[in-house]
Amino acid sequence: MTAQKSLTGAAWALLLLLALIWGASFLSIRVALDEIGPLTSVAHRTFWAMLVLWAVIAVLRLPVPKDPRLWGAFLIMGLLNNVIPFGLMAWGQLHIETGLTSILNAATAIFGVLAAALAFPDERLTLRRGLGVSLGFLGVATAIGLGNLVTFDLRSLAQLAVIGGTISYALAGIWARKTLSGLRPEVAAAGMLTGSTLITLPLAWLTEGPPTLALQTDTWIAIGYYAVVATAIAYLLYYKVLQLAGSGNLLLCTLLIAPVAIVLGALVRDESLDPRAYIGFAMLALGLLILDGRLFRKNAPHAA
């Protein structure tokens, strides 16, 4: 097994910055949803982020892919990694708290491990991974509340929509590994967002009406944040953190996002969560730490 990378001060700083950026994105999306529909919010997110990343590519003078098959892969990647999860989670946030959305979003890593185990021989589900996945699922079920699934009201459906988004993220990871390996991260992200925009713009137009630029200032600030900062810039920052900290330590970022979103939701929108949500997140966090493996390494380099 490859040794866990030791986190330097710079890696910790970037890891915390990324967690803060993504944690705050849940609040900014909810603010935008006060004026625009879920699909329109996604269209704004993918369109403006796409423009920023293509500008970065132009400045760096990176080659633009010309293979039609690759552009087809971008389209599917955009659907799996942006259109479906962004859309489901934005709709879900209309009916549940931003903090709860962020807790359920943390299950992305759990579904990612399970999906990879089913798709790739080298990602088999070991006893440790199986324990982490099982505990993660139990945490998600606790956060949702099994009683809510029996009554199956709009709130329950919203929570399941968010879970559906995390499953789509997991499938996107498989698709990316199969079709986009070897591409520069900036190009892969820009191509994916282009594919997303080609889907979201007409879809939002048909279902929620023509997008308008005549929006309130708060809405534009929210869109600017989640599209430019929490999507375009965060994608670039993500790959820098990946380079410095390694993929294993990125799970720590997943654990830090939810507390940020919970605190901001409570401070700005006066949200409060049921105690079971916190219990569920604690179980989910423990499952992620088990997947990470650091709890079982006695002689590993100090990484935190």
C-alpha positions as CSV (number, residue, x, y, z in Angstrom):
1,M,0.0,0.0,0.0
2,T,1.3,3.5,-0.8
3,A,2.1,5.5,2.3
4,Q,-0.3,8.3,3.2
5,K,1.2,11.7,2.3
6,S,2.2,13.8,5.2
7,L,0.3,17.1,5.3
8,T,2.5,20.2,5.2
9,G,1.4,23.6,6.5
10,A,0.7,24.7,2.9
11,A,-1.3,21.5,2.2
12,W,-3.4,22.0,5.3
13,A,-4.0,25.7,4.4
14,L,-5.2,24.7,0.9
15,L,-7.3,21.8,2.2
16,L,-9.0,24.1,4.7
17,L,-9.6,26.8,2.1
18,L,-11.2,24.2,-0.3
19,A,-13.4,23.0,2.5
20,L,-14.5,26.6,3.3
21,I,-15.2,27.3,-0.4
22,W,-17.3,24.2,-0.9
23,G,-19.0,24.5,2.5
24,A,-20.1,28.0,1.7
25,S,-21.4,27.0,-1.7
26,F,-24.5,25.3,-0.2
27,L,-25.5,28.6,1.4
28,S,-24.9,30.6,-1.8
29,I,-27.0,28.1,-3.9
30,R,-29.8,28.4,-1.4
31,V,-29.7,32.2,-1.6
32,A,-29.9,32.1,-5.4
33,L,-32.9,29.7,-5.2
34,D,-34.9,32.4,-3.5
35,E,-35.2,34.0,-6.9
36,I,-34.4,31.5,-9.6
37,G,-35.3,27.9,-10.3
38,P,-33.1,24.9,-9.6
39,L,-32.2,24.2,-13.2
40,T,-31.6,27.9,-13.9
41,S,-29.3,28.0,-11.0
42,V,-27.4,25.0,-12.5
43,A,-27.3,26.7,-15.9
44,H,-25.7,29.8,-14.4
45,R,-23.2,27.6,-12.5
46,T,-22.0,25.7,-15.5
47,F,-22.1,28.6,-18.0
48,W,-20.0,31.1,-16.0
49,A,-17.6,28.5,-14.7
50,M,-17.1,27.2,-18.2
51,L,-16.2,30.7,-19.4
52,V,-13.6,31.2,-16.6
53,L,-11.9,27.8,-17.3
54,W,-11.7,28.4,-21.0
55,A,-10.1,31.8,-20.3
56,V,-7.6,30.0,-18.1
57,I,-6.9,27.5,-20.9
58,A,-6.4,30.4,-23.4
59,V,-3.9,32.1,-21.0
60,L,-2.0,28.9,-20.5
61,R,-2.2,28.1,-24.2
62,L,-3.3,24.6,-23.6
63,P,-4.4,22.6,-26.7
64,V,-8.2,22.3,-27.2
65,P,-9.4,18.7,-27.9
66,K,-10.7,18.1,-31.4
67,D,-11.7,14.4,-31.2
68,P,-15.5,14.1,-31.5
69,R,-15.5,11.0,-29.3
70,L,-13.8,13.0,-26.5
71,W,-16.4,15.7,-26.8
72,G,-19.1,13.0,-26.5
73,A,-17.3,11.8,-23.3
74,F,-17.4,15.4,-22.0
75,L,-21.1,15.6,-22.6
76,I,-21.8,12.4,-20.6
77,M,-19.3,13.5,-17.9
78,G,-21.2,16.9,-17.7
79,L,-24.5,15.1,-17.3
80,L,-23.2,12.7,-14.5
81,N,-21.0,15.2,-12.6
82,N,-22.9,18.4,-13.0
83,V,-26.4,18.4,-14.5
84,I,-27.9,15.5,-12.5
85,P,-26.2,16.1,-9.1
86,F,-26.3,19.9,-9.2
87,G,-30.0,19.8,-10.3
88,L,-31.1,17.2,-7.8
89,M,-29.3,18.9,-4.9
90,A,-30.5,22.3,-5.8
91,W,-34.1,21.0,-5.9
92,G,-33.5,19.2,-2.7
93,Q,-32.3,22.4,-1.0
94,L,-35.7,23.9,-1.6
95,H,-37.2,21.5,0.9
96,I,-34.4,20.6,3.4
97,E,-31.7,22.6,5.2
98,T,-28.4,23.5,3.6
99,G,-26.6,21.8,6.5
100,L,-28.5,18.5,5.9
101,T,-27.8,18.7,2.2
102,S,-24.0,19.0,3.0
103,I,-24.2,16.0,5.3
104,L,-25.9,13.8,2.7
105,N,-23.4,15.1,0.1
106,A,-20.6,13.7,2.2
107,A,-21.9,10.2,1.2
108,T,-20.4,10.8,-2.2
109,A,-17.2,9.2,-1.1
110,I,-19.1,6.1,0.2
111,F,-20.9,5.6,-3.1
112,G,-17.6,6.3,-5.0
113,V,-15.8,3.5,-3.2
114,L,-18.7,1.1,-3.8
115,A,-19.1,2.0,-7.5
116,A,-15.3,1.7,-8.1
117,A,-15.3,-1.7,-6.5
118,L,-18.0,-2.9,-8.9
119,A,-16.3,-1.3,-12.0
120,F,-12.6,-1.9,-11.5
121,P,-10.7,-5.1,-10.4
122,D,-8.0,-3.1,-8.7
123,E,-10.6,-1.3,-6.4
124,R,-12.0,-4.4,-4.8
125,L,-14.0,-4.1,-1.6
126,T,-11.7,-5.2,1.3
127,L,-12.9,-5.9,4.8
128,R,-11.9,-2.4,5.9
129,R,-13.6,-0.7,3.0
130,G,-16.7,-2.9,3.4
131,L,-16.8,-1.8,7.1
132,G,-16.4,1.9,6.1
133,V,-19.1,1.7,3.4
134,S,-21.5,-0.1,5.7
135,L,-21.0,2.5,8.5
136,G,-21.4,5.2,5.9
137,F,-24.7,3.8,4.7
138,L,-25.9,3.5,8.3
139,G,-25.0,7.1,8.9
140,V,-27.0,8.3,5.9
141,A,-30.0,6.3,6.9
142,T,-29.8,7.8,10.4
143,A,-29.5,11.3,9.1
144,I,-32.5,10.8,6.8
145,G,-34.5,9.0,9.5
146,L,-36.1,5.6,8.6
147,G,-39.4,6.9,9.8
148,N,-39.3,9.6,7.1
149,L,-38.9,7.0,4.4
150,V,-42.1,5.3,5.6
151,T,-44.2,8.5,5.4
152,F,-42.4,9.5,2.2
153,D,-43.4,13.2,2.1
154,L,-41.8,16.0,0.1
155,R,-39.0,16.4,2.7
156,S,-38.1,12.7,2.4
157,L,-38.1,12.9,-1.4
158,A,-35.8,15.9,-1.2
159,Q,-33.3,13.9,0.9
160,L,-33.4,11.0,-1.6
161,A,-32.8,13.5,-4.4
162,V,-29.6,14.6,-2.7
163,I,-28.6,11.0,-2.3
164,G,-29.3,10.5,-6.0
165,G,-26.9,13.3,-6.7
166,T,-24.1,11.6,-4.7
167,I,-24.7,8.4,-6.7
168,S,-24.4,10.3,-9.9
169,Y,-21.1,11.8,-8.7
170,A,-19.9,8.2,-8.0
171,L,-20.8,7.1,-11.6
172,A,-19.0,10.3,-12.9
173,G,-15.8,9.1,-11.2
174,I,-16.0,5.8,-13.0
175,W,-16.7,7.5,-16.4
176,A,-13.8,10.0,-15.9
177,R,-11.3,7.2,-15.2
178,K,-12.5,5.2,-18.3
179,T,-12.6,8.1,-20.8
180,L,-10.7,11.2,-19.6
181,S,-7.5,9.8,-18.2
182,G,-4.4,11.6,-19.4
183,L,-6.1,15.0,-20.1
184,R,-4.9,18.1,-18.4
185,P,-7.3,18.8,-15.4
186,E,-8.1,22.3,-16.7
187,V,-9.1,20.9,-20.1
188,A,-11.1,18.1,-18.7
189,A,-13.0,20.4,-16.3
190,A,-13.7,23.0,-19.1
191,G,-14.9,20.3,-21.5
192,M,-17.2,18.8,-18.9
193,L,-18.7,22.2,-18.0
194,T,-19.2,22.8,-21.7
195,G,-21.1,19.6,-22.0
196,S,-23.1,20.5,-18.9
197,T,-24.0,23.9,-20.3
198,L,-25.2,22.5,-23.6
199,I,-27.7,20.4,-21.6
200,T,-28.7,22.8,-18.8
201,L,-29.4,26.0,-20.8
202,P,-32.1,24.5,-23.1
203,L,-33.4,22.3,-20.2
204,A,-33.8,25.3,-17.9
205,W,-35.3,27.4,-20.7
206,L,-37.9,24.7,-21.4
207,T,-38.9,24.0,-17.8
208,E,-38.4,27.3,-16.0
209,G,-38.6,29.9,-18.7
210,P,-35.9,32.0,-20.5
211,P,-33.0,32.9,-18.2
212,T,-32.9,36.6,-17.3
213,L,-30.0,38.8,-16.2
214,A,-32.4,41.1,-14.4
215,L,-31.8,39.6,-11.0
216,Q,-31.4,41.0,-7.5
217,T,-27.9,41.9,-6.3
218,D,-27.9,39.2,-3.6
219,T,-28.7,36.6,-6.3
220,W,-25.9,37.7,-8.5
221,I,-23.4,37.7,-5.7
222,A,-24.6,34.1,-4.8
223,I,-24.3,33.0,-8.5
224,G,-20.9,34.6,-8.8
225,Y,-19.7,32.8,-5.7
226,Y,-20.9,29.3,-6.5
227,A,-20.2,29.5,-10.2
228,V,-16.8,31.3,-10.3
229,V,-15.3,30.6,-6.8
230,A,-16.9,27.3,-5.8
231,T,-16.8,25.7,-9.2
232,A,-14.2,27.2,-11.6
233,I,-11.6,28.2,-9.1
234,A,-12.4,25.3,-6.8
235,Y,-11.7,22.8,-9.6
236,L,-8.3,24.3,-10.1
237,L,-7.6,24.4,-6.4
238,Y,-8.8,20.8,-6.0
239,Y,-6.1,19.5,-8.3
240,K,-3.4,21.6,-6.5
241,V,-4.5,20.1,-3.2
242,L,-4.5,16.6,-4.8
243,Q,-0.9,17.2,-5.9
244,L,0.2,18.4,-2.4
245,A,-1.9,16.2,-0.1
246,G,-2.7,13.1,-2.1
247,S,-6.1,11.6,-2.7
248,G,-6.4,10.0,0.7
249,N,-6.1,13.2,2.6
250,L,-8.8,14.8,0.4
251,L,-11.3,12.8,2.4
252,L,-10.5,15.2,5.2
253,C,-11.9,17.9,3.0
254,T,-15.1,16.0,2.7
255,L,-15.4,15.9,6.5
256,L,-14.8,19.6,6.9
257,I,-17.3,20.8,4.3
258,A,-20.4,19.8,6.3
259,P,-19.6,21.6,9.5
260,V,-18.9,24.8,7.5
261,A,-22.3,24.5,5.7
262,I,-24.1,23.7,9.0
263,V,-22.7,26.8,10.7
264,L,-23.4,29.1,7.8
265,G,-26.9,27.8,7.5
266,A,-27.5,28.4,11.2
267,L,-26.0,31.9,11.2
268,V,-27.4,33.3,7.9
269,R,-30.7,31.5,7.5
270,D,-31.4,30.5,11.1
271,E,-31.5,26.8,10.3
272,S,-31.5,24.1,12.9
273,L,-31.1,20.3,12.3
274,D,-32.6,17.4,14.1
275,P,-30.1,15.7,16.5
276,R,-30.3,12.5,14.4
277,A,-28.6,14.5,11.5
278,Y,-25.6,15.1,13.7
279,I,-25.5,11.5,14.8
280,G,-25.8,10.3,11.2
281,F,-22.9,12.6,10.2
282,A,-20.7,11.3,13.0
283,M,-21.3,7.8,11.8
284,L,-20.7,8.8,8.2
285,A,-17.5,10.6,9.2
286,L,-16.3,7.5,11.1
287,G,-17.0,5.4,8.0
288,L,-15.0,7.9,5.9
289,L,-12.1,7.7,8.3
290,I,-12.2,3.9,8.2
291,L,-12.1,4.1,4.4
292,D,-9.2,6.5,4.6
293,G,-7.3,3.9,6.6
294,R,-5.4,6.2,8.9
295,L,-7.2,4.8,12.0
296,F,-5.5,1.5,11.4
297,R,-2.0,2.7,10.7
298,K,0.1,2.6,13.9
299,N,3.5,3.4,12.3
300,A,2.4,5.6,9.4
301,P,3.9,9.1,9.1
302,H,2.0,11.7,11.1
303,A,-0.5,13.2,8.7
304,A,-2.6,15.5,10.7
